[in-house]
Amino acid sequence: MIIQFSVENFRSIMAPATLSMVASPLRDSKVEPDDVMFGIEGLDLSLLKSAVVMGANASGKSNVIKALDFFKNYIIDSFKSIQAGEEIGVEAFKLNTVTAKSPSSLEMVFVIADYQYRYGMDVSREAVYSEWLYRKACRKRAKEVELFYREGEEIKVHPTFTIAADLVSRKMIRKNALLLSAAAQFNDPTAVQIIDWLGSTTILTCSDEEKMWNMAVSHLDDAVMRQRIVEFSKFADLGIEDIEKSDNHILSRHLQFDADGAIRGDAVFPFQNMESEGTVKYFSMAYPIINALDKGLRLIVDEFDSKLHPVLTNRIISLFNSVNTNPRNAQLIFTAHDTNLLSSGLFRRDQIWFTQKDRLGATSLYSLSDYKVRSDAPFERDYLSGKYGATPIIGNLESVIKRRK
């Protein structure tokens, strides 16, 4: 499970920013705590099942998701996919002369099985400046153990992290690759476990529509999953009776009626060409949602609400925010523009996050729980009125479009 993710000097995020999934000690009469919170055995904290990030256009919401996406993919791919001398695909905050030349910093605290891990990196486009991995058993009074710490070319490795120690002694860690990634390639059990955990964390950015579609299509070969995806489509009242795969083409089947409204058969359409963009997105997201809830995984989505009706968005979120439909404690982190979510009764204050840019173009990330507001306050109305910031500052549009006299 994700406990928190921190990022600094990444794209529009200049100062350190932390998205925490740790539940605050607040009371909220709108939300049942057993639905949206869960405990970790051996750790004195409760985690949240979902979090939403809202803010104006270009405020940096997507960059929070992109930071998570870079963190995941660079860890998985840095040793096997990036060759010596190749650049690392990270972008520093370029609107400041100091940060433009400084490394980006990313760190995640998470739980896998019986251990809590803290792993992070400082990395530029040319090299890894530092990298660290700490582990703590999930039990009371357990101490955090440093598995390795890397500073430039100096790497200190714990004796139990034997494969990593061997790779370091043989000087097999390139300056543009991560030690964790290299250790996983040589089957270090801890590194493999972390890589597998990251691999099962689905992150969907706005450029991943084709990836989402292909993922959904690939799982239609499983008859049981295909039926569940069909049922998931019926849940949204899309008018689809069945979804079929034929010669790598996806077809949707709808009922056909006569002039009196009686069912006379069915009609088949090429899914991507004939169904609405909202229907295509909903279908594409069906497998990641079902899989996350089935297995208690993590689903991270940028612009989760785009192309979807607000009622449908609310229903999907409620699947995660319910002990009945999410007994394995899957986590959903997403960005959205739909302010109706703030008045839906789905979220506690510590599940609601905002992004806002300052006059220097830098993004700040903060939670509604940072504000002293009543749990029954009208969050949506107060947000739209600018009470919490993170809303667009709109100039005089009339002066732009009115005709000259």
DRENDO-1510 file (C-alpha; in Angstrom, 1 decimal, always signed):
<recs>
REC; n; res; u; v; w
REC; 1; MET; +0.0; +0.0; +0.0 .
REC; 2; ILE; +1.1; +3.6; -0.6 .
REC; 3; ILE; +1.8; +5.6; +2.5 .
REC; 4; GLN; +3.1; +8.7; +0.9 .
REC; 5; PHE; +4.8; +10.0; -2.2 .
REC; 6; SER; +7.1; +13.1; -2.2 .
REC; 7; VAL; +8.6; +15.0; -5.2 .
REC; 8; GLU; +10.8; +18.1; -5.6 .
REC; 9; ASN; +12.1; +19.9; -8.6 .
REC; 10; PHE; +10.0; +17.9; -11.2 .
REC; 11; ARG; +8.4; +19.8; -14.1 .
REC; 12; SER; +6.2; +22.5; -12.4 .
REC; 13; ILE; +6.8; +21.2; -8.9 .
REC; 14; MET; +9.8; +23.2; -7.5 .
REC; 15; ALA; +9.5; +23.0; -3.7 .
REC; 16; PRO; +9.0; +19.7; -1.9 .
REC; 17; ALA; +5.5; +18.4; -2.2 .
REC; 18; THR; +4.0; +15.3; -0.5 .
REC; 19; LEU; +0.8; +13.4; -1.3 .
REC; 20; SER; +0.0; +11.5; +1.9 .
REC; 21; MET; -2.4; +8.6; +2.1 .
REC; 22; VAL; -2.2; +8.6; +5.9 .
REC; 23; ALA; -5.6; +9.3; +7.5 .
REC; 24; SER; -5.6; +12.4; +9.8 .
REC; 25; PRO; -7.0; +12.2; +13.3 .
REC; 26; LEU; -10.1; +14.1; +12.2 .
REC; 27; ARG; -13.8; +13.2; +12.5 .
REC; 28; ASP; -16.1; +13.5; +9.5 .
REC; 29; SER; -19.8; +12.8; +9.9 .
REC; 30; LYS; -20.3; +12.5; +6.2 .
REC; 31; VAL; -18.1; +9.5; +5.6 .
REC; 32; GLU; -18.0; +6.1; +7.4 .
REC; 33; PRO; -14.4; +5.6; +8.5 .
REC; 34; ASP; -14.5; +1.9; +8.0 .
REC; 35; ASP; -15.3; +2.4; +4.3 .
REC; 36; VAL; -12.5; +4.9; +3.4 .
REC; 37; MET; -9.8; +3.9; +5.9 .
REC; 38; PHE; -7.9; +0.7; +6.8 .
REC; 39; GLY; -5.2; -0.2; +9.2 .
REC; 40; ILE; -1.8; -1.9; +8.6 .
REC; 41; GLU; -1.1; -4.7; +11.1 .
REC; 42; GLY; +1.9; -3.8; +13.2 .
REC; 43; LEU; +1.9; -0.1; +12.1 .
REC; 44; ASP; +0.3; +2.6; +14.2 .
REC; 45; LEU; -1.4; +4.4; +11.4 .
REC; 46; SER; -4.5; +4.2; +9.2 .
REC; 47; LEU; -4.4; +4.6; +5.4 .
REC; 48; LEU; -6.9; +6.0; +3.0 .
REC; 49; LYS; -8.4; +4.1; +0.1 .
REC; 50; SER; -8.7; +7.0; -2.2 .
REC; 51; ALA; -7.5; +10.6; -2.8 .
REC; 52; VAL; -8.5; +13.2; -5.4 .
REC; 53; VAL; -6.3; +16.1; -6.6 .
REC; 54; MET; -8.1; +19.2; -8.0 .
REC; 55; GLY; -7.0; +22.5; -9.2 .
REC; 56; ALA; -7.1; +24.9; -12.1 .
REC; 57; ASN; -5.9; +24.1; -15.6 .
REC; 58; ALA; -2.1; +24.2; -15.8 .
REC; 59; SER; -1.8; +24.2; -12.0 .
REC; 60; GLY; +0.3; +21.0; -11.9 .
REC; 61; LYS; -2.3; +18.2; -11.2 .
REC; 62; SER; -1.0; +16.1; -14.0 .
REC; 63; ASN; +2.6; +16.6; -13.0 .
REC; 64; VAL; +1.9; +14.9; -9.7 .
REC; 65; ILE; +0.7; +11.8; -11.7 .
REC; 66; LYS; +3.6; +12.2; -14.2 .
REC; 67; ALA; +6.0; +12.2; -11.2 .
REC; 68; LEU; +4.5; +8.9; -10.0 .
REC; 69; ASP; +4.7; +7.5; -13.5 .
REC; 70; PHE; +8.3; +8.5; -14.0 .
REC; 71; PHE; +9.2; +7.0; -10.5 .
REC; 72; LYS; +7.6; +3.7; -11.4 .
REC; 73; ASN; +8.9; +3.3; -15.0 .
REC; 74; TYR; +12.5; +4.5; -14.3 .
REC; 75; ILE; +12.8; +2.0; -11.4 .
REC; 76; ILE; +11.6; -0.8; -13.6 .
REC; 77; ASP; +13.5; +0.1; -16.8 .
REC; 78; SER; +16.6; +2.0; -15.8 .
REC; 79; PHE; +19.0; -0.9; -15.9 .
REC; 80; LYS; +17.6; -3.0; -18.7 .
REC; 81; SER; +16.3; -0.3; -21.1 .
REC; 82; ILE; +18.6; +2.7; -20.8 .
REC; 83; GLN; +22.0; +2.3; -22.3 .
REC; 84; ALA; +25.3; +3.8; -21.2 .
REC; 85; GLY; +25.4; +7.5; -22.1 .
REC; 86; GLU; +21.6; +7.8; -22.8 .
REC; 87; GLU; +19.7; +10.6; -21.1 .
REC; 88; ILE; +17.2; +10.0; -18.3 .
REC; 89; GLY; +13.7; +11.1; -19.1 .
REC; 90; VAL; +13.3; +13.5; -16.1 .
REC; 91; GLU; +12.4; +17.2; -16.3 .
REC; 92; ALA; +13.5; +19.7; -13.7 .
REC; 93; PHE; +11.7; +22.9; -12.9 .
REC; 94; LYS; +13.1; +25.2; -15.6 .
REC; 95; LEU; +11.6; +28.6; -14.5 .
REC; 96; ASN; +14.4; +29.0; -11.9 .
REC; 97; THR; +18.1; +29.3; -12.7 .
REC; 98; VAL; +19.1; +27.2; -9.7 .
REC; 99; THR; +16.6; +24.3; -10.1 .
REC; 100; ALA; +17.0; +24.1; -13.8 .
REC; 101; LYS; +20.5; +22.8; -13.2 .
REC; 102; SER; +19.7; +20.7; -10.1 .
REC; 103; PRO; +18.5; +17.1; -9.9 .
REC; 104; SER; +14.9; +16.1; -9.3 .
REC; 105; SER; +14.1; +14.3; -6.0 .
REC; 106; LEU; +11.4; +11.6; -5.7 .
REC; 107; GLU; +10.6; +9.3; -2.7 .
REC; 108; MET; +7.9; +6.9; -1.8 .
REC; 109; VAL; +7.0; +5.2; +1.5 .
REC; 110; PHE; +5.0; +2.0; +1.0 .
REC; 111; VAL; +4.1; -1.4; +2.5 .
REC; 112; ILE; +4.7; -4.8; +0.9 .
REC; 113; ALA; +3.7; -7.8; +3.0 .
REC; 114; ASP; +5.3; -7.5; +6.4 .
REC; 115; TYR; +7.6; -4.6; +5.7 .
REC; 116; GLN; +7.5; -0.8; +5.3 .
REC; 117; TYR; +9.9; +0.5; +2.7 .
REC; 118; ARG; +11.2; +4.0; +2.0 .
REC; 119; TYR; +12.9; +4.3; -1.3 .
REC; 120; GLY; +14.0; +7.5; -3.2 .
REC; 121; MET; +16.4; +9.1; -5.6 .
REC; 122; ASP; +17.9; +12.4; -6.7 .
REC; 123; VAL; +18.3; +12.2; -10.5 .
REC; 124; SER; +19.1; +14.5; -13.4 .
REC; 125; ARG; +19.0; +13.9; -17.1 .
REC; 126; GLU; +22.6; +12.8; -17.0 .
REC; 127; ALA; +23.0; +10.8; -13.8 .
REC; 128; VAL; +21.7; +9.4; -10.5 .
REC; 129; TYR; +23.1; +11.7; -7.8 .
REC; 130; SER; +21.8; +9.7; -4.9 .
REC; 131; GLU; +19.6; +6.7; -4.1 .
REC; 132; TRP; +18.4; +5.1; -0.9 .
REC; 133; LEU; +16.4; +2.2; +0.4 .
REC; 134; TYR; +15.3; +1.7; +4.0 .
REC; 135; ARG; +13.2; -1.1; +5.4 .
REC; 136; LYS; +11.2; -1.5; +8.6 .
REC; 137; ALA; +9.3; -4.5; +9.9 .
REC; 138; CYS; +5.6; -3.9; +10.4 .
REC; 139; ARG; +5.6; -4.4; +14.2 .
REC; 140; LYS; +5.7; -2.1; +17.2 .
REC; 141; ARG; +9.0; -0.5; +18.0 .
REC; 142; ALA; +10.7; -1.9; +14.9 .
REC; 143; LYS; +13.7; +0.2; +13.7 .
REC; 144; GLU; +14.3; +1.3; +10.2 .
REC; 145; VAL; +17.3; -0.4; +8.6 .
REC; 146; GLU; +19.3; +1.1; +5.8 .
REC; 147; LEU; +19.6; -1.5; +3.0 .
REC; 148; PHE; +21.8; +0.8; +0.9 .
REC; 149; TYR; +22.7; +4.5; +0.4 .
REC; 150; ARG; +24.3; +5.9; -2.7 .
REC; 151; GLU; +25.9; +9.3; -3.0 .
REC; 152; GLY; +27.6; +9.8; -6.4 .
REC; 153; GLU; +29.9; +6.9; -7.0 .
REC; 154; GLU; +30.0; +6.0; -3.3 .
REC; 155; ILE; +27.5; +3.2; -2.4 .
REC; 156; LYS; +27.1; +1.8; +1.1 .
REC; 157; VAL; +25.2; -1.6; +1.1 .
REC; 158; HIS; +23.9; -3.6; +4.1 .
REC; 159; PRO; +25.6; -7.0; +4.4 .
REC; 160; THR; +22.2; -8.8; +4.0 .
REC; 161; PHE; +21.7; -7.1; +0.6 .
REC; 162; THR; +24.3; -9.5; -0.9 .
REC; 163; ILE; +23.4; -9.3; -4.6 .
REC; 164; ALA; +23.5; -5.5; -4.6 .
REC; 165; ALA; +26.8; -5.6; -2.7 .
REC; 166; ASP; +28.3; -7.9; -5.3 .
REC; 167; LEU; +27.1; -5.6; -8.2 .
REC; 168; VAL; +28.6; -2.6; -6.5 .
REC; 169; SER; +32.0; -4.4; -5.9 .
REC; 170; ARG; +32.1; -5.4; -9.5 .
REC; 171; LYS; +31.3; -1.8; -10.6 .
REC; 172; MET; +28.3; -2.8; -12.6 .
REC; 173; ILE; +26.1; +0.2; -11.7 .
REC; 174; ARG; +26.1; +2.8; -14.5 .
REC; 175; LYS; +25.7; +6.4; -13.5 .
REC; 176; ASN; +22.4; +6.6; -15.4 .
REC; 177; ALA; +20.9; +3.4; -13.8 .
REC; 178; LEU; +19.5; +2.6; -10.4 .
REC; 179; LEU; +21.0; +0.1; -8.1 .
REC; 180; LEU; +17.5; -1.2; -7.2 .
REC; 181; SER; +16.8; -1.8; -10.9 .
REC; 182; ALA; +20.1; -3.6; -11.4 .
REC; 183; ALA; +19.6; -5.8; -8.3 .
REC; 184; ALA; +16.2; -6.9; -9.5 .
REC; 185; GLN; +17.7; -7.9; -12.9 .
REC; 186; PHE; +20.0; -10.2; -10.9 .
REC; 187; ASN; +17.1; -11.7; -8.9 .
REC; 188; ASP; +17.7; -10.1; -5.5 .
REC; 189; PRO; +14.5; -11.1; -3.6 .
REC; 190; THR; +13.9; -7.7; -2.1 .
REC; 191; ALA; +14.5; -5.8; -5.3 .
REC; 192; VAL; +12.3; -8.2; -7.3 .
REC; 193; GLN; +9.5; -7.9; -4.7 .
REC; 194; ILE; +9.6; -4.1; -5.0 .
REC; 195; ILE; +9.7; -4.1; -8.8 .
REC; 196; ASP; +6.8; -6.6; -8.9 .
REC; 197; TRP; +4.8; -4.3; -6.6 .
REC; 198; LEU; +5.5; -1.3; -8.8 .
REC; 199; GLY; +4.5; -3.3; -11.9 .
REC; 200; SER; +1.2; -4.2; -10.4 .
REC; 201; THR; +0.5; -0.5; -9.7 .
REC; 202; THR; -1.4; +0.8; -12.7 .
REC; 203; ILE; -0.8; +4.5; -13.6 .
REC; 204; LEU; -2.8; +6.0; -16.5 .
REC; 205; THR; -1.9; +9.4; -17.8 .
REC; 206; CYS; -3.8; +11.4; -20.4 .
REC; 207; SER; -1.5; +10.0; -23.2 .
REC; 208; ASP; -2.3; +6.4; -22.3 .
REC; 209; GLU; -5.7; +6.0; -24.1 .
REC; 210; GLU; -4.2; +3.5; -26.5 .
REC; 211; LYS; -2.5; +1.7; -23.7 .
REC; 212; MET; -5.8; +1.5; -21.8 .
REC; 213; TRP; -7.7; +0.2; -24.9 .
REC; 214; ASN; -5.1; -2.5; -25.6 .
REC; 215; MET; -5.1; -3.6; -22.0 .
REC; 216; ALA; -8.9; -4.0; -22.1 .
REC; 217; VAL; -8.8; -5.8; -25.4 .
REC; 218; SER; -6.2; -8.3; -24.3 .
REC; 219; HIS; -8.3; -9.4; -21.4 .
REC; 220; LEU; -11.4; -10.2; -23.5 .
REC; 221; ASP; -9.7; -13.6; -24.4 .
REC; 222; ASP; -10.5; -14.6; -20.8 .
REC; 223; ALA; -14.2; -15.6; -20.9 .
REC; 224; VAL; -14.8; -14.9; -17.2 .
REC; 225; MET; -13.2; -11.5; -17.4 .
REC; 226; ARG; -15.0; -10.6; -20.7 .
REC; 227; GLN; -18.3; -11.3; -19.0 .
REC; 228; ARG; -17.4; -9.2; -16.0 .
REC; 229; ILE; -16.4; -6.3; -18.4 .
REC; 230; VAL; -19.7; -6.7; -20.1 .
REC; 231; GLU; -21.5; -6.6; -16.8 .
REC; 232; PHE; -19.5; -3.5; -15.8 .
REC; 233; SER; -20.7; -1.9; -19.0 .
REC; 234; LYS; -24.3; -2.7; -18.2 .
REC; 235; PHE; -23.7; -1.2; -14.8 .
REC; 236; ALA; -23.2; +2.1; -16.5 .
REC; 237; ASP; -26.4; +1.7; -18.6 .
REC; 238; LEU; -24.5; +2.2; -21.9 .
REC; 239; GLY; -27.1; +0.1; -23.9 .
REC; 240; ILE; -24.5; -2.6; -24.6 .
REC; 241; GLU; -25.7; -6.2; -24.3 .
REC; 242; ASP; -22.5; -7.9; -25.2 .
REC; 243; ILE; -18.9; -7.2; -26.2 .
REC; 244; GLU; -17.1; -9.5; -28.6 .
REC; 245; LYS; -13.7; -9.9; -30.1 .
REC; 246; SER; -13.4; -11.1; -33.7 .
REC; 247; ASP; -10.2; -11.1; -35.7 .
REC; 248; ASN; -8.7; -8.5; -33.3 .
REC; 249; HIS; -11.7; -6.2; -33.8 .
REC; 250; ILE; -14.0; -5.3; -30.9 .
REC; 251; LEU; -17.7; -5.4; -31.5 .
REC; 252; SER; -20.5; -4.1; -29.3 .
REC; 253; ARG; -23.9; -5.8; -29.5 .
REC; 254; HIS; -27.1; -3.8; -28.9 .
REC; 255; LEU; -30.8; -4.8; -28.9 .
REC; 256; GLN; -32.7; -4.0; -32.1 .
REC; 257; PHE; -36.4; -3.0; -31.9 .
REC; 258; ASP; -39.3; -2.9; -34.3 .
REC; 259; ALA; -41.7; +0.1; -34.8 .
REC; 260; ASP; -43.8; -1.0; -31.8 .
REC; 261; GLY; -40.8; -1.2; -29.5 .
REC; 262; ALA; -40.6; -5.0; -29.4 .
REC; 263; ILE; -37.2; -6.7; -29.4 .
REC; 264; ARG; -36.6; -8.2; -32.8 .
REC; 265; GLY; -32.9; -9.1; -32.7 .
REC; 266; ASP; -29.7; -7.2; -32.2 .
REC; 267; ALA; -27.3; -4.9; -34.0 .
REC; 268; VAL; -23.5; -5.2; -34.0 .
REC; 269; PHE; -21.2; -2.2; -34.2 .
REC; 270; PRO; -17.4; -1.7; -34.5 .
REC; 271; PHE; -16.8; -0.5; -30.9 .
REC; 272; GLN; -14.2; +2.2; -31.4 .
REC; 273; ASN; -15.9; +3.7; -34.5 .
REC; 274; MET; -19.5; +3.7; -33.3 .
REC; 275; GLU; -19.5; +4.0; -29.6 .
REC; 276; SER; -19.1; +7.4; -27.8 .
REC; 277; GLU; -15.7; +8.5; -26.5 .
REC; 278; GLY; -17.1; +8.2; -23.0 .
REC; 279; THR; -18.2; +4.6; -23.6 .
REC; 280; VAL; -14.8; +3.8; -25.1 .
REC; 281; LYS; -13.0; +5.3; -22.0 .
REC; 282; TYR; -15.4; +3.5; -19.6 .
REC; 283; PHE; -14.8; +0.2; -21.4 .
REC; 284; SER; -11.0; +0.8; -21.4 .
REC; 285; MET; -11.0; +1.4; -17.7 .
REC; 286; ALA; -13.1; -1.6; -16.8 .
REC; 287; TYR; -10.2; -4.0; -16.4 .
REC; 288; PRO; -7.9; -1.8; -14.3 .
REC; 289; ILE; -10.8; -1.0; -12.0 .
REC; 290; ILE; -11.9; -4.7; -11.6 .
REC; 291; ASN; -8.4; -5.9; -11.3 .
REC; 292; ALA; -7.5; -3.4; -8.6 .
REC; 293; LEU; -10.5; -4.2; -6.5 .
REC; 294; ASP; -10.1; -7.9; -7.0 .
REC; 295; LYS; -6.5; -8.0; -5.8 .
REC; 296; GLY; -6.2; -4.9; -3.6 .
REC; 297; LEU; -3.9; -3.1; -6.0 .
REC; 298; ARG; -3.2; +0.6; -6.7 .
REC; 299; LEU; -4.9; +2.5; -9.5 .
REC; 300; ILE; -3.6; +6.0; -10.3 .
REC; 301; VAL; -5.4; +8.0; -13.1 .
REC; 302; ASP; -5.0; +11.5; -14.5 .
REC; 303; GLU; -8.2; +13.3; -15.4 .
REC; 304; PHE; -10.3; +10.3; -14.2 .
REC; 305; ASP; -13.6; +12.2; -14.7 .
REC; 306; SER; -13.0; +13.3; -18.3 .
REC; 307; LYS; -15.6; +12.0; -20.8 .
REC; 308; LEU; -17.6; +10.4; -17.9 .
REC; 309; HIS; -20.9; +11.5; -16.5 .
REC; 310; PRO; -20.6; +12.8; -12.9 .
REC; 311; VAL; -23.0; +10.2; -11.6 .
REC; 312; LEU; -21.0; +7.5; -13.2 .
REC; 313; THR; -17.7; +8.9; -11.8 .
REC; 314; ASN; -19.2; +9.0; -8.3 .
REC; 315; ARG; -20.4; +5.4; -8.6 .
REC; 316; ILE; -16.9; +4.1; -9.6 .
REC; 317; ILE; -15.2; +6.1; -6.8 .
REC; 318; SER; -17.8; +4.6; -4.3 .
REC; 319; LEU; -16.6; +1.1; -5.3 .
REC; 320; PHE; -13.2; +2.0; -3.8 .
REC; 321; ASN; -14.7; +3.9; -0.9 .
REC; 322; SER; -16.7; +0.9; +0.4 .
REC; 323; VAL; -15.7; -1.9; +2.6 .
REC; 324; ASN; -18.2; -4.1; +0.8 .
REC; 325; THR; -16.8; -3.6; -2.7 .
REC; 326; ASN; -13.2; -3.0; -1.7 .
REC; 327; PRO; -12.5; -5.4; +1.1 .
REC; 328; ARG; -8.8; -5.9; +0.0 .
REC; 329; ASN; -8.1; -2.2; +0.4 .
REC; 330; ALA; -7.3; -1.2; -3.2 .
REC; 331; GLN; -6.2; +2.4; -3.5 .
REC; 332; LEU; -7.4; +5.0; -6.0 .
REC; 333; ILE; -5.5; +8.2; -6.6 .
REC; 334; PHE; -6.7; +10.5; -9.3 .
REC; 335; THR; -7.0; +14.1; -10.6 .
REC; 336; ALA; -10.3; +15.6; -11.6 .
REC; 337; HIS; -12.1; +18.9; -12.5 .
REC; 338; ASP; -15.6; +17.9; -11.5 .
REC; 339; THR; -16.3; +20.0; -8.4 .
REC; 340; ASN; -19.5; +17.9; -7.7 .
REC; 341; LEU; -17.1; +15.4; -6.2 .
REC; 342; LEU; -16.6; +17.8; -3.3 .
REC; 343; SER; -20.2; +17.7; -2.3 .
REC; 344; SER; -20.8; +14.0; -3.1 .
REC; 345; GLY; -20.3; +12.8; +0.5 .
REC; 346; LEU; -17.6; +10.4; -0.8 .
REC; 347; PHE; -14.5; +12.1; +0.8 .
REC; 348; ARG; -13.1; +13.1; +4.1 .
REC; 349; ARG; -11.1; +16.4; +4.1 .
REC; 350; ASP; -7.8; +14.5; +4.2 .
REC; 351; GLN; -8.7; +12.7; +0.9 .
REC; 352; ILE; -9.1; +16.0; -1.0 .
REC; 353; TRP; -6.0; +17.7; -2.4 .
REC; 354; PHE; -5.4; +20.9; -4.3 .
REC; 355; THR; -2.7; +22.2; -6.7 .
REC; 356; GLN; -2.0; +25.8; -7.2 .
REC; 357; LYS; +0.7; +27.8; -9.1 .
REC; 358; ASP; +2.3; +30.9; -7.6 .
REC; 359; ARG; +3.5; +33.9; -9.6 .
REC; 360; LEU; +6.8; +32.2; -10.3 .
REC; 361; GLY; +5.0; +29.3; -12.1 .
REC; 362; ALA; +5.7; +26.8; -9.3 .
REC; 363; THR; +3.1; +24.3; -8.1 .
REC; 364; SER; +2.2; +23.8; -4.5 .
REC; 365; LEU; +0.2; +20.7; -3.3 .
REC; 366; TYR; -1.9; +20.8; -0.2 .
REC; 367; SER; -4.8; +19.1; +1.5 .
REC; 368; LEU; -8.2; +20.4; +2.5 .
REC; 369; SER; -7.4; +19.0; +6.0 .
REC; 370; ASP; -4.8; +21.8; +6.3 .
REC; 371; TYR; -7.8; +24.2; +6.6 .
REC; 372; LYS; -9.8; +24.6; +9.8 .
REC; 373; VAL; -13.2; +23.9; +8.4 .
REC; 374; ARG; -16.2; +22.0; +9.7 .
REC; 375; SER; -16.7; +18.5; +8.4 .
REC; 376; ASP; -20.2; +19.6; +7.3 .
REC; 377; ALA; -19.0; +22.7; +5.5 .
REC; 378; PRO; -20.1; +23.1; +1.8 .
REC; 379; PHE; -16.8; +22.1; +0.3 .
REC; 380; GLU; -17.8; +22.6; -3.3 .
REC; 381; ARG; -19.3; +26.0; -2.8 .
REC; 382; ASP; -16.4; +27.2; -0.7 .
REC; 383; TYR; -13.9; +25.9; -3.3 .
REC; 384; LEU; -15.6; +27.6; -6.2 .
REC; 385; SER; -15.7; +30.8; -4.2 .
REC; 386; GLY; -11.9; +30.6; -3.9 .
REC; 387; LYS; -11.8; +29.9; -0.1 .
REC; 388; TYR; -9.2; +27.1; -0.6 .
REC; 389; GLY; -7.4; +28.6; -3.6 .
REC; 390; ALA; -6.6; +26.2; -6.5 .
REC; 391; THR; -9.1; +27.9; -8.8 .
REC; 392; PRO; -8.4; +29.7; -12.1 .
REC; 393; ILE; -7.9; +33.5; -12.1 .
REC; 394; ILE; -9.9; +34.6; -15.1 .
REC; 395; GLY; -9.4; +37.9; -16.7 .
REC; 396; ASN; -11.8; +40.1; -18.5 .
REC; 397; LEU; -12.8; +37.8; -21.4 .
REC; 398; GLU; -15.4; +40.3; -22.6 .
REC; 399; SER; -12.7; +42.8; -23.5 .
REC; 400; VAL; -11.0; +40.2; -25.6 .
REC; 401; ILE; -14.0; +39.2; -27.7 .
REC; 402; LYS; -16.1; +42.4; -28.0 .
REC; 403; ARG; -15.9; +44.2; -31.3 .
REC; 404; ARG; -14.1; +47.5; -31.7 .
REC; 405; LYS; -16.4; +50.4; -32.2 .
</recs>
